[in-house]
Amino acid sequence: MDRLGAALAAMSDPTRREIVDRLVQGPARVTDIAAPFAMSLNAVSKHIKVLEKAGLIRRTRQGREYTLELDPVPLEQIARWVHRYASFWDQRLDRLQAHFAHRRQK
C-alpha cells in the first residue's frame, strides 16, 4: 500500500480519527490518549500502531512514558488528494442547484 493509501486506511476508523483529533492539540502521553476510550490500553495501542505505521504519529520515550505527536504530512497529502475533486463536486452542486432553481420558476 502506498503512503496515501495507508493514511486513508488509518483515518477510516473513528477511534483513530479521535486520537488524531486529540493530537492536533499537541503531544500527549499514551495513557492520556487512552483514558477517554471504553477499551483496554492494549486495544488503544493497536490503533496507535496503525497510525504510526501510516506515518501519522510519532512516538518518543521519556523514561517509562511514551509520548505521541502528530505528523501532519500524511494529512496534508490526504487534503491535497481530496482537493483535486473539489471542482468536480462544486460543478455537480452548481448543476443541481440550477436544476432546482429552474424547477421552482416553472
Secondary structure, DSSP 8 states (H G I E B T S, - for coil): --HHHHHHHHHTSHHHHHHHHHHHT--EEHHHHHTTSSS-HHHHHHHHHHHHHTTSEEEEEETTEEEEEE--HHHHHHHHHHHTTHHHHHHHHHHHHHHHHHHHH-
